[in-house]
Amino acid sequence: MILIISFAGNEHVLKVTRHLKSDFEILDLAGIPMETRINARAGASVDRLYFDTSSGRRIDLDKVGAVWNRRIRTFRIDPAIADETSRMFAHSETSEAVQGFWYAMSCYWMNPPSADEMALRKVTQHRVARKLGLRIPETLVTNDPLEARTFLEQHAATGVVRKAFRNVMQAPRETLKVGAAELAQIDSVRYAPVIFQEYIPLALDIRVTVVDGEMFATSFRSEAKYEVDYRPGVGTAEVQAYSLPDDVAEKLRKLMDWFGLRFGAVDFRLTPDGEHVFFEVNPAGEFLFACERSGQPVPQAIAAALDRNSAV
């Protein structure tokens, strides 16, 4: 059986499940602990892991051969717990328990929680990618205004891009070139670390979706106004399937192996000089916006990987 950790209506999940041949269950973590009951039995005569959902379904985790760790929603704590400290405690205990279930499952994961956790760290990504021979932008992660100013001066000729570590819905931060307005606020870097990267000249933006070692690359030729971040201009971009050079693909494969990732959405930039520059890997990145316009069978590849690993 296949367990899909996601939620109802997720478009990416719907596109993949229509190609699955094995039985599957979709588990929404937002149902824990209010609606879904989790049970781990251990002792001299019993060793079982199972979830009982609000719909009456029992998910026997010992019968799961493959897990697709797609996209989670946070645990929903009962509103009857009004005290904030008690709510925090309930959330912490739920998280600890559920993580224990995941690590107790010795089956195929796309991706293992520990691999996702490490691969999300941009500082680690940059260091590992460089060691494996991938070209990365000159990068500074700092909360020191003096270091930030020095870096900006060093790359004044090409420009510097400012990025956030994560896109927080309540406090969105645009990926942009540092200009006068940002320079005027440079001292605010001391409040929280910021990612600064040299601007990389643009020929094409490339999204590579990696599925169990198989690579599907898509190129985006966007309007000039999207030269810093191609994502807002995807709708008007020229999109095509792309052939990643063998040496770049091999280094990317080594990166995925280093992190233990079976799935990743990877961003590169092709420069006018023909150099492929690695930006980042997102362990649970979007793929439909790329594969549906480039005609590449990413949902089928994900389904095939889960099917072939689903036997217990």
C-alpha angles and dihedrals in degrees: 000000000000123000116204114197103206137085140267116285097021102150095211091053092048091053092051100043093058087067097046119112096185128074113268141185127204115217121196110201089204087077091065124124101357099054110006117067116212122205132186113179117191133166145100094305105023138053114167139146120195143150125213111205128207090252091062096257119139115210109202104204092196088066093054113107098174135024126199105202093198115154127336135207121209123263114269113227119208110264087222085079098079101166110094094216091052091048090051090050092049091050092048093049092047092050093049092049096047093047087054090056091052095050090047091059110091096194138107114295130193088218122358108227092238091053092049091049095052096040092054090067108098095198090056092046093053094049096045094045091051093048090051091054101257114142110242130181117263099268139193125189109188150141091200113104091202092054089047093052092048092051092049091051092049091054099036092119095059101024133236131257122216119213138179122227093233137007103247110195094215093049110027118189121197120226103237148149113270109251138164094294092054093044089055089059098041093117089064087072086087090071095063137354117269132199114233120184134177111255110256116215111246133235099141138350112224129201114195117194110200118199117181091324095317114117129212113185124192127186126213123201104191137184115276093254089067095055093119099044119013096191098085089052099048092109094062099032126112104247127196141159109263134207111226112213113256095242093051091046091051093051090047090051089053090050091053090048092049091057094038092239122160091182132033140157106217129193123210132168122216110214125213086255091060097254120143111221119195116224107170150315120236110202092207101026127154118265109169094079088060106034098043092058096039094046096236120149100233097143089050091050092051091048092048092051092050093045095051092050098040100092113103 
